[in-house]
Amino acid sequence: MSEDDATGPRRARRPRRNVLIALTAGVIAVGAGAGFGITDAVTANADEGDTDAPRAYDGTAEEIVRGDLSGSTTASGTLRFSGGRSIESAGNGILTGLPAPGSLVRLGDRLYAVDNVGVYLLRGDLPAWRDFETGMADGPDVRALEHSLRELGFFDGEPDEEFTWLTANAIELWQKDLGVEVTGRLPLGSVVFTRGDLRIGNLTAQVGDRVAPGAGLFETTGTTQVVDVDLPLADQRLAAKDKPVHLRLPDGAETTGTISSVGTPTEKESAHGGGDTVIPVVITLDDPDAAGSFQEASVTVDIPSETREDVLSVPVGALLALDARRFGIEIVGRDGGTRKVPVTTGLFAGGRVEVSGDGVRAGERVVVPSR
């Protein structure tokens, strides 16, 4: 018996291609009835697969920068007016005139009066120690007097150390302008020499007081503001004359200054008791008007401590702890993907840190997690 006889007529086998076509047609027909097409099924499968696909980094990133990086040491300072000194009476009598606290006394202005005789401000490095009059010996005080009189517009010659008729004439012109007795001479105590204008502080006497030579009348300062800083002895290497510094004022404004003087080590009482050795430093403001709204205030001073030239740096927040011993950064590639790269750190300064390592180049972007 043939195989055909044993099993009955053999059913013709459909080609596989026809089976696939039929299956596809059936799926389409069912999908059409359910409102779901084959395209939707393929899309759904693609979306599900995307959950494992890498996503491009779209968070905060900053560039690796090449340049100089400067570190600094922060210290507290006190803003004040420079050149404090006390003004004392030069003669006996009743005090009949005083300046107002906080006022400015400039070249040629009256400082105070005793028995209604004014004492006036002139400019000079040395104090007046004798009468100014015809026949006096030559001296640097005469030169200072003539400089002041010329600045006031009363002396036409070239200042020198000789008191001449030109000097006496200039004094007479000034006295006439002031409305006082014209004598051509200035007795000791009638003028006070200072290096600049004065700002009046606290009064230590009152109009009507009887005063004697040497009696304190009021405190003064110069009109230039400076910042005093007491640097710890350990930071004495930073205390260098003419060194530029950065200043932050109480209102948040920032300005710059220059170290104008450095004192000798001084013992000062500390807040926790005992004494600390400090280096007194005076800083002059580069812009005298920057702190014009303050009379005295605490300021923050940043003094440069170290500079690294031509180095790569990133924000400190970009550093990652790869393990217990190594730091790294996460670099953002052009495709948006990221990779972690080990780095060697150097100077930390101004919120940035010096970095070096394989694959670390200027212009690359690094991940900086938002805080």
Phi, psi and omega in degrees: 000135179282163177303328179293326181286326183286325186251356185088176181302127180291129178286129181298132180281129177286142175298144180304320180306318181293324179296315179298320180295318180295317180298318179296318180297321180294319179297319180297319181295315179295316180298322181295323180291331182266000181076026184224114184266170179295326178299319179296322180295319180295317179298318180298319179295323180293320179296319179297323180291331182293342181297338179259359182281145179294138179257146180288141180286127181233022179270197181287133178216147177227160185278151167283126187248139173255133180167191179275140180236123183245130175268165180210159174249132182264135180221159177267141179226167179240120176281131180207170172273142186278166168069044179294137176204156179261138176262128181245155179292141178263354183210177177271148173147193179263131180286116185246357179202135177221151175282162179277139177303136181088350180279165178252134175247120185252176180309125178089350180282158176280133177273309180199177179218140174238128185054035177065020174252119186285152172242129192243155183265125173236174186249132179180155181279332182255149175287155174288133183233003182203172176289145171261115182198164179300135179094354179290155179291154178296155178180164181294337178293328177293318179299316179298318178299313182293324176300314181296316181294326177291320179294330177281351176093019183246350181240125186260347185273187176268120183303135174215191185266007183256129176275112182240183177298331176296322179293313180298321180294319179297321178297318180298316179298319179294316180298321178297320180294325179284340182081027178250177180301131182269112183234339184077010178222158179232107181291157179304131180098350182276344177225153176236129179263130171223167182283343181197189178294160182242143172253127186278131178257224182288139174275135178249005176217167180233151175302131183107344178291145170274127184239157177234165178305130180094354179289133180290136182248312180195163178263149178223161169224172170284180180260000179265132179270141178226170177238127176264132178228133173257102181278137174301150182303327181296338181257019186297337179296339181279343185276086181236128180301142180074010179281132178285146178223167179244138185235138173243122185272165183301332181273008179092348179292152180238146178208182182236163179207180181223136177292117184260338177205150179231122181274184179269158179307132185229139177273125179230145179291133181268164182294332182265014180093159183080193181231149176238143176270126183231164175251110179289128181234137176247132182243131176261134179289137176291326177245101184301336182275351185297327182247026185298338182274358181244141173264316176208134184197160174274135180230160176257131184242127174254117182253123180304134182244329182202146178229131175247124185264141173053057179238163175270142179214155177225162173301144180303326181295347180278348182290139175240147173269103181289322174201194185293342186240346189238142170257160176207176174228159179251111184269135178267120180282174181294333179276001180093349176283164181236155174217144180269132184235127177293144179224157171257128182267153177233239184287134170261126182198134174058035179081006179236165180221138177288133180227152174209156180158167179296133178081006179260113185226150177298140179095339176294149177264141179237149178290130175235098183302137177286141182274000000 
